[in-house]
Amino acid sequence: MDLGIFGSISFDWHFVSALFSIVIIDLILAGDNAVVIAMAVRSLPTQQRKKGILYGAGAAVLLRVIATFFVAQLLTISFIKLVGGIVILWIAVKLFIEGAPEDGMQKEATTIAQAIKLIVVADISMSIDNMLAVGGASHGNMFLLLFGLGLSIPLVVFTSNLLSILMDKYPIIIYIGAAVLGKVGGEMMITDPFTVGILNPSKFAVYSVEVIFAIGVILAGKLYMKWKISRAENEKSCS
């Protein structure tokens, strides 16, 4: 079936295998995006969380559709993944600080607009590999490309909604989520063409960096909260 500029649908082995590959890619790679969305909306009032998830995921996927047409060139450009990794690490620490169940730490309320902003920035930073994988699996078929990107919306929405609920019951998931984002940020930075050109890291070095940053974002968040609490107590005692 010819869909014009939107590609074509056929049921030969080439089309079916590409379709299957895209579904698997979305299932595997939806997890990281769901984590950041769940953490971003956790500080919202319960009744606003679904709106935050839907708006954030929708805006992020819309930008992904646009960016996918250029993504094949992105991974060859130095500093793209390096900068993206730094952004993800900053977001990981920020979301950990906002979501961690620490006593004595006064936290600001989050708005839907703030949550959507974080979701979009993090999603685009994290999804370069995702977009490249889906773009490659589609083999230039616009229908398969749009199908792959569209499929990621319900997967991410469902997973992030479930995670946001579980985070309320099991705060340890916040620590796991921050570690996952730290790992993603570290992996992006160590595999940037600029970093690879200088260090030529081995698989062991890449895994080590992922572990270091997974732990590092939690430690950084803990230290910041400890400093913030100590500062608040000092100001209170002086007044």
FIMI-878095 format. One record per residue: residue in three letters; x, z, y of N, C-alpha, C, O in turn. Coordinates in steps of 0.1 Angstrom, whole numbers, padded with zeros to 4 digits, always signed. Layout:
N
ALAXZYXZYXZYXZY...
This chain:
239
MET+0009+0000-0012+0000+0000+0000+0009+0000+0012+0017+0009+0015ASP+0008-0011+0020+0016-0012+0032+0009-0005+0044-0003-0009+0047LEU+0016+0004+0051+0010+0012+0062+0016+0007+0075+0015+0015+0085GLY+0022-0004+0075+0028-0009+0088+0040-0001+0092+0050+0001+0084ILE+0040+0004+0104+0052+0011+0110+0053+0025+0103+0064+0031+0104PHE+0043+0029+0096+0043+0042+0089+0048+0041+0075+0047+0050+0067GLY+0054+0029+0071+0060+0028+0058+0051+0023+0048+0041+0016+0051SER+0053+0026+0035+0044+0021+0025+0043+0031+0014+0052+0040+0012ILE+0032+0030+0006+0030+0039-0005+0029+0031-0018+0022+0021-0019SER+0038+0035-0028+0037+0028-0041+0039+0039-0051+0043+0050-0048PHE+0037+0035-0063+0038+0045-0074+0048+0041-0084+0047+0044-0096ASP+0059+0034-0079+0070+0031-0088+0079+0043-0089+0078+0053-0082TRP+0089+0042-0098+0098+0053-0100+0106+0057-0087+0108+0069-0085HIS+0110+0047-0079+0118+0050-0067+0110+0058-0057+0115+0068-0052PHE+0097+0055-0055+0088+0062-0046+0085+0076-0051+0086+0086-0044VAL+0081+0077-0064+0078+0090-0069+0089+0099-0070+0088+0111-0067SER+0101+0094-0073+0113+0103-0073+0117+0108-0059+0121+0119-0058ALA+0115+0099-0049+0118+0103-0035+0108+0114-0031+0111+0123-0024LEU+0095+0112-0035+0085+0121-0031+0087+0135-0038+0086+0145-0031PHE+0091+0135-0050+0094+0147-0057+0106+0154-0051+0106+0166-0049SER+0116+0146-0047+0128+0152-0041+0125+0159-0028+0130+0170-0025ILE+0116+0153-0020+0112+0159-0007+0105+0172-0009+0107+0181-0002VAL+0096+0172-0019+0088+0184-0022+0098+0196-0025+0097+0207-0021ILE+0108+0193-0034+0118+0203-0038+0126+0208-0026+0129+0219-0025ILE+0130+0198-0018+0138+0202-0006+0130+0211+0003+0136+0221+0008ASP+0118+0208+0005+0109+0217+0014+0108+0230+0008+0108+0240+0015LEU+0105+0231-0005+0103+0244-0012+0116+0252-0011+0115+0264-0008ILE+0128+0246-0013+0140+0254-0013+0144+0258+0001+0149+0269+0003LEU+0142+0249+0011+0147+0252+0025+0137+0258+0034+0141+0262+0045ALA+0125+0260+0029+0115+0266+0038+0117+0281+0040+0113+0287+0050GLY+0124+0287+0031+0126+0302+0031+0133+0307+0043+0128+0316+0049ASP+0144+0301+0047+0152+0305+0059+0143+0305+0072+0143+0314+0080ASN+0135+0294+0073+0127+0292+0085+0116+0303+0085+0112+0308+0095ALA+0110+0305+0073+0100+0315+0072+0105+0329+0076+0097+0337+0082VAL+0117+0332+0072+0123+0345+0076+0123+0347+0091+0119+0358+0096VAL+0128+0337+0098+0130+0339+0113+0116+0339+0119+0114+0347+0129ILE+0106+0332+0114+0093+0332+0120+0086+0346+0118+0080+0352+0127ALA+0088+0351+0105+0082+0364+0102+0088+0375+0110+0081+0384+0115MET+0101+0375+0113+0107+0385+0121+0104+0383+0136+0103+0393+0143ALA+0102+0371+0140+0098+0369+0154+0085+0374+0158+0082+0379+0169VAL+0075+0373+0148+0061+0377+0151+0058+0391+0147+0048+0396+0150ARG+0068+0398+0141+0065+0411+0136+0062+0421+0147+0054+0431+0146SER+0068+0419+0159+0065+0428+0170+0052+0425+0178+0049+0432+0187LEU+0046+0414+0174+0033+0411+0180+0022+0420+0174+0023+0424+0163PRO+0011+0422+0182-0001+0429+0176-0006+0421+0164-0005+0409+0163THR-0011+0428+0154-0015+0422+0141-0024+0410+0143-0023+0400+0136GLN-0034+0411+0152-0044+0401+0154-0037+0388+0161-0044+0377+0160GLN-0026+0389+0166-0019+0378+0173-0009+0371+0164-0003+0360+0167ARG-0006+0377+0153+0005+0372+0144+0002+0358+0139+0011+0349+0139LYS-0010+0356+0134-0013+0343+0128-0012+0332+0139-0007+0321+0136LYS-0016+0335+0151-0015+0325+0162+0000+0322+0165+0004+0311+0166GLY+0008+0333+0165+0022+0331+0167+0029+0322+0157+0037+0314+0160ILE+0025+0325+0144+0030+0317+0133+0026+0302+0134+0034+0293+0132LEU+0013+0300+0136+0008+0286+0137+0014+0279+0148+0019+0267+0147TYR+0014+0285+0160+0019+0278+0172+0034+0276+0171+0039+0265+0174GLY+0041+0286+0166+0056+0285+0165+0060+0274+0155+0068+0266+0158ALA+0054+0275+0143+0057+0265+0133+0053+0251+0137+0060+0242+0134GLY+0041+0250+0143+0037+0237+0148+0046+0231+0158+0050+0219+0157ALA+0050+0239+0168+0059+0234+0178+0073+0230+0172+0079+0220+0176ALA+0077+0238+0163+0091+0236+0157+0090+0223+0149+0100+0215+0150VAL+0080+0221+0141+0079+0209+0133+0077+0196+0141+0083+0186+0138LEU+0070+0197+0152+0068+0186+0161+0082+0181+0167+0085+0170+0167LEU+0090+0191+0171+0103+0188+0175+0112+0183+0164+0121+0174+0166ARG+0110+0187+0152+0117+0182+0140+0115+0168+0138+0124+0160+0135VAL+0102+0164+0139+0098+0150+0137+0106+0141+0147+0111+0130+0143ILE+0107+0145+0159+0115+0137+0169+0129+0137+0166+0136+0127+0167ALA+0135+0149+0163+0149+0151+0161+0154+0144+0148+0165+0140+0147THR+0145+0142+0138+0149+0137+0125+0154+0122+0127+0162+0118+0119PHE+0148+0115+0137+0153+0101+0139+0167+0100+0143+0173+0090+0142PHE+0173+0111+0149+0186+0111+0154+0196+0120+0145+0208+0120+0148VAL+0190+0127+0135+0198+0137+0129+0209+0132+0121+0219+0139+0119ALA+0209+0120+0116+0220+0114+0108+0233+0114+0115+0244+0115+0109GLN+0232+0113+0128+0244+0113+0136+0249+0127+0140+0260+0129+0144LEU+0239+0137+0140+0242+0150+0145+0253+0158+0138+0262+0164+0144LEU+0253+0157+0124+0262+0165+0116+0277+0160+0117+0286+0166+0113THR+0278+0148+0123+0292+0142+0124+0298+0146+0138+0310+0144+0141ILE+0290+0152+0147+0295+0156+0160+0300+0170+0160+0293+0179+0155SER+0312+0172+0164+0318+0185+0165+0310+0194+0174+0305+0190+0184PHE+0310+0207+0171+0304+0218+0179+0289+0219+0177+0284+0229+0182ILE+0282+0209+0172+0268+0210+0170+0264+0222+0161+0256+0230+0166LYS+0269+0222+0149+0266+0233+0140+0273+0246+0145+0268+0257+0142LEU+0285+0245+0151+0292+0257+0156+0283+0264+0166+0281+0276+0165VAL+0278+0257+0176+0269+0263+0186+0256+0267+0180+0251+0278+0183GLY+0251+0259+0171+0238+0263+0164+0240+0276+0157+0231+0285+0156GLY+0251+0278+0150+0254+0290+0143+0255+0302+0152+0250+0313+0148ILE+0261+0301+0163+0262+0312+0173+0248+0316+0178+0245+0327+0179VAL+0240+0305+0180+0226+0308+0185+0218+0316+0174+0211+0325+0177ILE+0220+0312+0161+0213+0319+0150+0218+0333+0149+0210+0342+0147LEU+0231+0336+0151+0236+0349+0150+0230+0358+0161+0226+0369+0158TRP+0229+0352+0173+0223+0360+0184+0209+0363+0181+0204+0374+0184ILE+0201+0353+0176+0187+0356+0173+0186+0366+0162+0177+0374+0162ALA+0195+0365+0152+0194+0375+0141+0196+0389+0145+0188+0398+0141VAL+0206+0391+0154+0208+0405+0160+0196+0409+0168+0191+0421+0167LYS+0191+0400+0176+0180+0403+0185+0167+0407+0177+0161+0417+0180LEU+0164+0399+0167+0152+0402+0158+0154+0415+0150+0145+0422+0148PHE+0166+0417+0146+0169+0430+0138+0167+0442+0147+0161+0452+0143ILE+0172+0441+0160+0170+0452+0169+0155+0455+0172+0151+0466+0173GLU+0148+0444+0174+0133+0445+0177+0125+0450+0165+0115+0456+0166GLY+0130+0446+0153+0122+0449+0141+0126+0461+0133+0118+0467+0125ALA+0139+0465+0134+0144+0476+0126+0136+0489+0129+0134+0493+0141PRO+0132+0497+0119+0125+0509+0120+0134+0521+0124+0136+0530+0116GLU+0140+0520+0136+0149+0531+0140+0142+0541+0149+0135+0537+0159ASP+0143+0554+0146+0137+0564+0155+0145+0566+0168+0157+0564+0168GLY+0138+0568+0178+0144+0571+0191+0147+0558+0199+0153+0559+0210MET+0144+0547+0193+0147+0534+0200+0134+0528+0206+0125+0524+0198GLN+0133+0528+0219+0121+0523+0225+0122+0508+0226+0132+0502+0231LYS+0113+0501+0221+0113+0486+0220+0102+0480+0228+0091+0485+0229GLU+0106+0469+0235+0097+0462+0243+0087+0454+0235+0090+0449+0224ALA+0075+0453+0240+0064+0445+0232+0068+0430+0234+0073+0426+0244THR+0065+0423+0223+0068+0408+0223+0055+0401+0226+0044+0405+0221THR+0056+0390+0233+0044+0381+0236+0045+0369+0227+0055+0366+0221ILE+0033+0362+0226+0033+0350+0217+0043+0340+0223+0050+0333+0215ALA+0043+0339+0236+0052+0329+0242+0067+0332+0239+0075+0323+0236GLN+0071+0345+0239+0085+0348+0236+0087+0345+0221+0098+0341+0217ALA+0078+0348+0212+0079+0346+0198+0081+0331+0195+0089+0327+0187ILE+0072+0323+0201+0073+0308+0199+0087+0303+0204+0092+0294+0197LYS+0091+0308+0215+0104+0303+0220+0115+0306+0210+0124+0297+0207LEU+0116+0318+0205+0126+0322+0195+0124+0313+0182+0134+0309+0177ILE+0112+0311+0178+0110+0304+0166+0115+0289+0167+0121+0284+0158VAL+0111+0283+0179+0115+0269+0181+0131+0268+0182+0136+0259+0175VAL+0137+0276+0189+0152+0276+0191+0158+0278+0177+0167+0270+0174ALA+0154+0288+0170+0160+0291+0157+0157+0280+0147+0166+0276+0139ASP+0145+0275+0147+0141+0265+0137+0150+0252+0139+0155+0246+0129ILE+0151+0247+0151+0158+0235+0154+0173+0237+0151+0180+0229+0145SER+0178+0249+0154+0193+0252+0151+0195+0252+0136+0205+0248+0131MET+0186+0258+0128+0188+0260+0114+0184+0247+0106+0189+0246+0094SER+0176+0238+0112+0170+0228+0103+0177+0215+0104+0172+0205+0099ILE+0189+0214+0109+0197+0202+0109+0199+0197+0095+0196+0185+0092ASP+0204+0205+0086+0206+0201+0072+0193+0197+0065+0192+0188+0058ASN+0182+0205+0069+0169+0202+0063+0164+0188+0067+0160+0181+0058MET+0165+0185+0080+0161+0172+0085+0169+0161+0078+0164+0150+0075LEU+0182+0163+0077+0191+0153+0071+0187+0151+0057+0187+0139+0052ALA+0184+0162+0049+0181+0160+0035+0168+0153+0033+0167+0144+0025VAL+0157+0156+0041+0145+0149+0040+0146+0135+0045+0141+0126+0039GLY+0154+0133+0056+0156+0119+0060+0163+0111+0050+0160+0099+0048GLY+0173+0116+0043+0180+0109+0033+0171+0106+0021+0172+0095+0015ALA+0163+0116+0017+0155+0114+0005+0144+0104+0007+0139+0098-0002SER+0140+0102+0020+0129+0093+0023+0133+0078+0023+0125+0069+0022HIS+0146+0076+0023+0152+0062+0022+0146+0053+0033+0144+0041+0030GLY+0144+0058+0045+0138+0050+0055+0123+0048+0055+0118+0041+0064ASN+0116+0053+0045+0102+0052+0044+0095+0062+0054+0096+0074+0051MET+0089+0057+0064+0083+0065+0074+0072+0074+0069+0071+0086+0073PHE+0064+0069+0059+0054+0078+0053+0060+0090+0046+0056+0101+0048LEU+0071+0088+0038+0077+0099+0031+0084+0108+0041+0084+0120+0039LEU+0089+0103+0051+0096+0111+0061+0086+0121+0068+0088+0133+0069LEU+0074+0115+0072+0064+0123+0079+0057+0133+0069+0054+0144+0072PHE+0056+0128+0056+0050+0137+0046+0059+0149+0044+0054+0160+0043GLY+0072+0147+0043+0081+0158+0041+0081+0168+0052+0081+0180+0050LEU+0081+0163+0064+0081+0172+0076+0067+0179+0077+0067+0191+0080GLY+0056+0172+0074+0043+0178+0074+0041+0188+0063+0035+0198+0066LEU+0047+0186+0052+0046+0195+0041+0052+0209+0044+0048+0219+0039SER+0063+0208+0052+0070+0220+0055+0061+0230+0064+0064+0242+0064ILE+0051+0225+0071+0043+0234+0079+0035+0244+0071+0037+0256+0073PRO+0027+0240+0061+0019+0250+0053+0028+0259+0045+0025+0271+0043LEU+0040+0253+0040+0049+0262+0032+0055+0273+0041+0055+0284+0037VAL+0059+0269+0053+0065+0279+0062+0055+0289+0067+0057+0301+0068VAL+0043+0284+0071+0032+0293+0076+0028+0303+0065+0027+0315+0069PHE+0026+0298+0053+0022+0307+0043+0032+0318+0040+0030+0330+0039THR+0045+0313+0038+0056+0322+0035+0059+0332+0046+0061+0344+0043SER+0059+0328+0058+0062+0336+0070+0050+0347+0072+0053+0358+0075ASN+0038+0342+0070+0027+0352+0071+0028+0363+0060+0026+0375+0063LEU+0031+0359+0048+0033+0369+0037+0045+0378+0041+0043+0390+0039LEU+0056+0373+0045+0067+0381+0049+0064+0391+0060+0069+0402+0059SER+0057+0386+0070+0054+0395+0081+0046+0407+0077+0047+0418+0082ILE+0037+0405+0067+0029+0416+0062+0037+0425+0054+0036+0437+0055LEU+0046+0420+0045+0055+0428+0037+0065+0436+0045+0068+0447+0041MET+0069+0431+0057+0078+0438+0065+0072+0451+0070+0080+0461+0072ASP+0059+0451+0072+0053+0463+0077+0053+0474+0066+0055+0486+0069LYS+0051+0469+0054+0051+0479+0042+0065+0483+0037+0067+0494+0033TYR+0074+0473+0038+0087+0475+0032+0098+0471+0043+0103+0459+0043PRO+0102+0480+0052+0111+0477+0062+0125+0472+0058+0132+0465+0065ILE+0128+0474+0045+0141+0469+0040+0142+0454+0041+0152+0448+0041ILE+0130+0447+0041+0129+0433+0042+0135+0428+0055+0141+0417+0056ILE+0134+0436+0065+0139+0433+0078+0155+0432+0077+0161+0423+0083TYR+0161+0441+0070+0175+0441+0068+0179+0429+0060+0189+0422+0063ILE+0171+0425+0050+0174+0414+0042+0173+0401+0050+0181+0392+0049GLY+0162+0400+0058+0160+0389+0067+0171+0387+0077+0176+0376+0079ALA+0176+0398+0083+0187+0397+0093+0200+0392+0085+0207+0384+0091ALA+0202+0397+0073+0213+0393+0065+0213+0378+0062+0223+0371+0062VAL+0201+0373+0059+0199+0359+0055+0202+0350+0068+0209+0340+0066LEU+0197+0354+0079+0200+0347+0091+0215+0347+0095+0221+0337+0100GLY+0221+0359+0093+0236+0360+0095+0243+0351+0086+0253+0344+0090LYS+0239+0350+0074+0246+0341+0064+0244+0327+0068+0254+0319+0067VAL+0232+0323+0072+0230+0309+0077+0239+0306+0089+0245+0295+0090GLY+0239+0315+0099+0247+0313+0111+0262+0311+0107+0269+0303+0113GLY+0267+0320+0098+0281+0319+0094+0284+0306+0087+0295+0300+0090GLU+0275+0302+0078+0277+0289+0071+0277+0277+0080+0285+0268+0079MET+0269+0277+0091+0268+0266+0100+0281+0266+0108+0287+0255+0110MET+0287+0277+0112+0299+0277+0120+0311+0273+0112+0319+0265+0117ILE+0312+0278+0099+0324+0275+0092+0324+0260+0086+0334+0255+0082THR+0312+0254+0086+0311+0240+0081+0310+0230+0092+0308+0218+0089ASP+0311+0234+0105+0311+0225+0116+0323+0215+0115+0334+0220+0111PRO+0322+0203+0118+0333+0193+0117+0346+0198+0124+0357+0196+0119PHE+0344+0205+0135+0355+0210+0143+0362+0221+0135+0375+0221+0134THR+0355+0230+0129+0361+0241+0122+0367+0236+0109+0378+0240+0105VAL+0360+0227+0102+0366+0221+0090+0379+0213+0093+0388+0214+0085GLY+0380+0206+0104+0392+0199+0108+0404+0208+0110+0415+0204+0108ILE+0401+0220+0115+0412+0230+0118+0415+0238+0106+0427+0239+0102LEU+0405+0243+0099+0408+0253+0088+0407+0247+0074+0413+0252+0065ASN+0399+0236+0073+0397+0230+0060+0394+0241+0050+0401+0243+0040PRO+0383+0249+0052+0380+0261+0044+0376+0257+0030+0370+0247+0027SER+0381+0266+0020+0377+0264+0006+0363+0270+0004+0357+0276+0013LYS+0358+0268-0008+0344+0273-0011+0344+0288-0010+0335+0294-0005PHE+0355+0294-0014+0356+0309-0014+0356+0314+0001+0350+0324+0004ALA+0363+0306+0010+0363+0310+0024+0350+0309+0030+0346+0317+0038VAL+0342+0298+0027+0329+0296+0032+0320+0308+0027+0312+0314+0035TYR+0320+0311+0014+0312+0322+0009+0316+0336+0016+0307+0344+0019SER+0329+0338+0018+0334+0350+0024+0328+0351+0039+0324+0362+0043VAL+0329+0340+0046+0323+0340+0060+0308+0343+0060+0304+0351+0068GLU+0301+0338+0050+0287+0340+0049+0284+0355+0047+0275+0361+0053VAL+0292+0361+0038+0290+0375+0035+0293+0384+0047+0286+0393+0051ILE+0304+0380+0054+0309+0388+0066+0298+0388+0077+0295+0398+0083PHE+0293+0376+0079+0283+0375+0090+0269+0381+0086+0262+0386+0094ALA+0266+0380+0073+0254+0387+0068+0254+0402+0071+0244+0407+0075ILE+0266+0408+0068+0267+0422+0070+0269+0425+0085+0265+0435+0091GLY+0276+0415+0092+0280+0417+0106+0268+0418+0115+0268+0426+0125VAL+0258+0410+0113+0246+0411+0122+0239+0424+0121+0234+0429+0131ILE+0239+0430+0109+0232+0443+0108+0241+0454+0115+0235+0462+0121LEU+0254+0453+0113+0263+0463+0119+0262+0462+0134+0261+0472+0141ALA+0262+0449+0139+0261+0447+0154+0248+0453+0159+0248+0459+0170GLY+0237+0450+0152+0224+0456+0156+0224+0471+0156+0218+0477+0165LYS+0229+0477+0146+0230+0491+0144+0238+0498+0156+0234+0507+0162LEU+0250+0492+0159+0258+0497+0169+0252+0496+0183+0253+0505+0191TYR+0245+0485+0185+0238+0483+0198+0227+0493+0199+0225+0499+0210MET+0219+0495+0189+0208+0505+0190+0214+0519+0191+0208+0527+0199LYS+0225+0522+0185+0231+0535+0186+0236+0538+0201+0234+0548+0206TRP+0242+0527+0206+0246+0528+0220+0234+0529+0230+0235+0537+0239LYS+0224+0522+0227+0212+0522+0236+0205+0536+0235+0201+0541+0246ILE+0204+0542+0223+0198+0555+0222+0207+0566+0229+0202+0574+0236SER+0220+0565+0227+0229+0574+0233+0229+0573+0248+0229+0583+0255ARG+0228+0561+0254+0227+0559+0268+0214+0565+0274+0214+0571+0284ALA+0203+0563+0266+0190+0568+0271+0190+0583+0271+0185+0589+0280GLU+0196+0589+0261+0197+0604+0260+0206+0610+0272+0203+0620+0277ASN+0217+0603+0275+0225+0607+0286+0218+0606+0299+0219+0615+0308GLU+0211+0595+0301+0203+0594+0314+0192+0604+0315+0190+0609+0326LYS+0186+0608+0303+0176+0618+0303+0181+0632+0306+0175+0640+0314SER+0193+0635+0301+0200+0648+0303+0205+0649+0318+0205+0660+0323CYS+0208+0638+0324+0214+0638+0337+0202+0639+0348+0205+0644+0359SER+0190+0635+0344+0179+0635+0354+0172+0649+0354+0163+0651+0361
